[in-house]
Amino acid sequence: MGRPLPPEPRHGPRRRSVEGRRGGGARGFWKAEYDASLGAPLALSLAENGWTALNLEYRRVGSGDGGGGGYPATFDDVAAGIDLLADVDELTDAERATVVTLGHSAGGHLAVWAAARARFERWSPVRVPVTAAVSQAGVLDLTVGLADANAAPNVRALMGGDAGSDPAAYDAADPARHLPLGVPVRCVHGSSDTIVPLSQSRDYVAAATAAGDDATLTEVAGDHFIVIDPATEAWERTLELLEALRA
């Protein structure tokens, strides 16, 4: 688990915290081979823009380095990583007061999931609550993912089976089942994404707003990876969303 802090932010002293997690690449989802290095460029960009950034590593699905995850181990690691912020002496109370989770693809799923973890005995009590979440092309409905040929084997690998095999696990792990969430959610998704369909974000936002949540979708031109390229307009728009969340 890495915690890059800016030596001197571009926009003044550090304010607030962003805790980030990366997802999988092409059809990778929660797989072991996709590690925290994917999130490093974004963490550095966040630090340059005045955020304290934690690039969180966790056990993922598969064997070898980074493996040993799946439900519930992956979720345990994410919850523990966020709560670790309570023990970081360098953080101010102001930084801990606003904690935004951000993640891409499988990481987008975990970013939104983390905001609901206090509801479940396994991850309670929560020491550091999530105050907002940003999902970059996230898999926000695991049950719908089971009907998608691309996502289904990866969802089953994460959860250890279909929804019917362990309904309680899906209830705990699926962000679509946690509405209303009670914290703002910002979804950013490429219009030509062929890995995680745009409907994952669109339908989540529709259901969240219908439940009374503050949720928005920012649709950007590009594919699944456009949202994690810090040189793109998509990332600039994500930075704008983040800035509004800490205003």
C-alpha positions as CSV (number, residue, x, y, z in Angstrom):
1,M,0.0,0.0,0.0
2,G,1.4,3.3,-1.0
3,R,0.8,6.8,0.3
4,P,2.3,9.4,-2.0
5,L,2.3,12.9,-0.5
6,P,3.1,16.0,-2.4
7,P,6.4,17.7,-1.5
8,E,4.7,21.0,-2.3
9,P,1.3,21.1,-3.9
10,R,0.8,23.3,-6.9
11,H,-2.3,25.0,-5.4
12,G,-1.2,25.7,-1.9
13,P,-1.2,23.5,1.2
14,R,-2.8,20.1,1.2
15,R,-6.5,20.0,1.8
16,R,-8.6,16.9,2.2
17,S,-7.8,13.3,1.2
18,V,-8.4,11.2,-1.8
19,E,-8.1,7.5,-1.4
20,G,-7.6,5.8,-4.8
21,R,-7.7,2.3,-6.1
22,R,-7.2,1.0,-9.6
23,G,-9.2,-1.6,-11.4
24,G,-8.3,-4.1,-14.1
25,G,-7.3,-3.4,-17.6
26,A,-8.8,-5.1,-20.7
27,R,-11.1,-7.7,-19.2
28,G,-8.9,-7.8,-16.1
29,F,-11.4,-6.5,-13.5
30,W,-10.3,-7.5,-10.0
31,K,-7.4,-9.7,-11.2
32,A,-4.0,-10.0,-9.4
33,E,-1.9,-8.8,-12.3
34,Y,-3.4,-5.3,-12.2
35,D,-1.6,-3.6,-9.3
36,A,-1.4,-0.2,-7.7
37,S,1.1,1.1,-10.4
38,L,-1.9,1.8,-12.6
39,G,-3.1,4.4,-10.1
40,A,0.3,6.1,-9.5
41,P,0.0,8.7,-12.3
42,L,-3.4,9.8,-11.0
43,A,-2.2,9.9,-7.4
44,L,0.7,12.2,-8.4
45,S,-1.7,14.4,-10.3
46,L,-4.0,14.6,-7.3
47,A,-1.0,15.6,-5.1
48,E,0.0,18.3,-7.5
49,N,-3.6,19.6,-7.3
50,G,-3.5,20.0,-3.6
51,W,-4.9,16.6,-2.4
52,T,-3.4,14.2,0.0
53,A,-3.5,10.9,-2.0
54,L,-3.4,7.3,-0.9
55,N,-2.9,4.8,-3.7
56,L,-4.3,1.7,-2.0
57,E,-3.2,-1.8,-2.7
58,Y,-5.3,-4.8,-1.8
59,R,-5.4,-8.5,-2.4
60,R,-6.9,-9.4,-5.8
61,V,-8.4,-12.4,-7.5
62,G,-5.8,-15.0,-8.5
63,S,-2.6,-16.5,-7.2
64,G,1.0,-15.2,-6.9
65,D,1.9,-11.6,-6.1
66,G,-1.2,-9.6,-5.4
67,G,-3.4,-12.7,-5.3
68,G,-5.4,-14.3,-2.5
69,G,-8.3,-11.9,-2.7
70,G,-11.9,-12.1,-3.6
71,Y,-14.9,-11.7,-1.3
72,P,-14.4,-10.9,1.6
73,A,-10.6,-10.5,1.6
74,T,-10.5,-7.8,-1.1
75,F,-13.1,-5.8,0.8
76,D,-11.3,-6.3,4.1
77,D,-8.2,-4.8,2.7
78,V,-10.0,-1.8,1.2
79,A,-11.8,-1.1,4.5
80,A,-8.5,-1.5,6.5
81,G,-6.6,0.8,4.1
82,I,-9.1,3.6,4.5
83,D,-9.2,3.3,8.2
84,L,-5.4,3.4,8.3
85,L,-5.8,7.2,7.6
86,A,-6.8,7.5,11.3
87,D,-3.3,6.5,12.3
88,V,-1.3,8.8,9.9
89,D,0.1,11.6,12.2
90,E,0.8,13.9,9.3
91,L,-2.8,14.3,8.4
92,T,-4.8,17.1,9.8
93,D,-8.4,16.9,11.1
94,A,-9.5,18.9,8.1
95,E,-7.9,16.3,5.7
96,R,-9.6,13.4,7.5
97,A,-13.0,15.3,7.5
98,T,-13.3,15.0,3.8
99,V,-12.3,11.6,2.4
100,V,-13.2,10.9,-1.2
101,T,-12.7,7.5,-2.7
102,L,-11.8,7.3,-6.4
103,G,-11.3,4.2,-8.5
104,H,-11.4,2.9,-12.1
105,S,-13.3,-0.2,-13.4
106,A,-13.2,-2.7,-10.5
107,G,-11.7,0.1,-8.4
108,G,-14.8,2.2,-9.2
109,H,-16.9,-0.6,-7.7
110,L,-14.7,-0.6,-4.6
111,A,-14.7,3.2,-4.3
112,V,-18.5,3.3,-4.1
113,W,-18.7,0.2,-2.0
114,A,-16.4,1.7,0.6
115,A,-18.9,4.5,1.3
116,A,-21.4,1.9,2.5
117,R,-19.1,-0.3,4.5
118,A,-20.3,1.0,7.9
119,R,-23.6,-0.7,7.4
120,F,-22.1,-4.2,7.8
121,E,-20.9,-5.7,11.0
122,R,-17.8,-7.2,9.4
123,W,-16.3,-3.7,8.6
124,S,-17.7,-1.8,11.6
125,P,-17.0,0.3,13.4
126,V,-15.6,2.6,10.7
127,R,-12.8,4.8,11.8
128,V,-12.6,7.0,8.7
129,P,-15.9,7.5,6.9
130,V,-16.0,8.1,3.2
131,T,-17.7,11.4,2.4
132,A,-17.9,11.1,-1.4
133,A,-17.0,8.6,-4.1
134,V,-15.9,9.0,-7.7
135,S,-16.3,6.0,-10.0
136,Q,-14.3,5.9,-13.3
137,A,-16.1,3.4,-15.5
138,G,-17.0,1.4,-12.5
139,V,-18.8,-1.9,-12.2
140,L,-21.6,-0.6,-9.9
141,D,-24.1,-3.4,-10.3
142,L,-22.6,-6.8,-9.8
143,T,-25.9,-8.6,-10.4
144,V,-26.2,-7.0,-13.8
145,G,-22.6,-7.8,-14.4
146,L,-23.5,-11.5,-14.2
147,A,-25.6,-11.1,-17.3
148,D,-22.7,-9.6,-19.3
149,A,-20.4,-12.0,-21.1
150,N,-17.3,-9.9,-20.4
151,A,-18.0,-9.2,-16.7
152,A,-19.7,-12.4,-15.6
153,P,-16.7,-14.6,-15.1
154,N,-14.8,-11.9,-13.3
155,V,-17.8,-11.1,-11.0
156,R,-18.1,-14.8,-10.2
157,A,-14.3,-15.0,-9.5
158,L,-14.5,-12.1,-7.1
159,M,-17.6,-13.3,-5.3
160,G,-17.0,-17.1,-5.4
161,G,-20.2,-17.8,-7.4
162,D,-23.5,-16.4,-8.6
163,A,-25.8,-14.1,-6.6
164,G,-28.0,-17.1,-5.8
165,S,-25.1,-19.0,-4.2
166,D,-24.5,-16.5,-1.5
167,P,-27.2,-13.7,-1.4
168,A,-25.8,-12.2,1.8
169,A,-22.4,-11.7,0.2
170,Y,-23.9,-9.9,-2.8
171,D,-26.0,-7.8,-0.5
172,A,-22.8,-6.7,1.2
173,A,-20.6,-6.3,-1.9
174,D,-22.9,-4.8,-4.6
175,P,-23.2,-1.0,-4.6
176,A,-26.5,-1.1,-6.5
177,R,-28.0,-2.8,-3.4
178,H,-26.8,0.0,-1.1
179,L,-29.1,2.8,-2.2
180,P,-29.7,5.3,-0.9
181,L,-26.0,5.6,-0.1
182,G,-26.2,9.0,1.6
183,V,-23.0,10.5,0.2
184,P,-22.3,12.1,-3.2
185,V,-21.3,9.8,-6.1
186,R,-19.8,11.1,-9.3
187,C,-19.5,8.7,-12.2
188,V,-17.2,9.4,-15.1
189,H,-17.5,7.1,-18.1
190,G,-16.2,6.9,-21.6
191,S,-19.0,7.0,-24.3
192,S,-17.3,4.2,-26.3
193,D,-16.3,1.9,-23.5
194,T,-16.5,-1.7,-24.7
195,I,-15.2,-3.3,-21.4
196,V,-17.6,-1.8,-18.8
197,P,-20.7,-0.6,-20.6
198,L,-21.8,3.0,-20.0
199,S,-25.1,1.6,-18.8
200,Q,-23.4,0.5,-15.6
201,S,-22.9,4.2,-14.6
202,R,-26.0,5.5,-16.3
203,D,-28.4,3.0,-14.6
204,Y,-26.6,3.4,-11.2
205,V,-27.0,7.2,-11.3
206,A,-30.7,6.9,-12.3
207,A,-31.4,4.5,-9.5
208,A,-29.4,6.6,-7.0
209,T,-31.2,9.8,-7.8
210,A,-34.6,8.1,-7.7
211,A,-33.6,7.0,-4.2
212,G,-32.8,10.6,-3.2
213,D,-29.0,10.4,-3.5
214,D,-26.7,13.1,-4.9
215,A,-25.3,11.3,-7.9
216,T,-24.2,12.5,-11.4
217,L,-22.8,11.0,-14.6
218,T,-20.2,12.8,-16.6
219,E,-20.0,11.1,-20.0
220,V,-16.7,11.7,-21.8
221,A,-15.6,10.9,-25.3
222,G,-13.3,7.9,-25.4
223,D,-12.9,4.3,-24.3
224,H,-12.4,2.5,-21.0
225,F,-9.0,3.9,-20.4
226,I,-9.5,7.6,-21.3
227,V,-10.6,8.3,-17.7
228,I,-7.3,7.3,-16.2
229,D,-5.0,9.2,-18.5
230,P,-3.9,12.4,-16.6
231,A,-3.2,14.1,-19.9
232,T,-6.8,14.0,-21.1
233,E,-9.8,16.3,-20.8
234,A,-11.6,13.5,-19.1
235,W,-9.1,13.7,-16.2
236,E,-9.4,17.5,-16.1
237,R,-13.2,17.1,-15.7
238,T,-12.6,14.6,-12.9
239,L,-10.4,17.1,-11.1
240,E,-13.2,19.6,-11.4
241,L,-15.6,17.2,-9.9
242,L,-13.3,16.5,-7.1
243,E,-12.7,20.2,-6.4
244,A,-16.4,20.7,-6.1
245,L,-16.7,17.9,-3.6
246,R,-14.2,19.5,-1.3
247,A,-15.5,23.1,-1.7
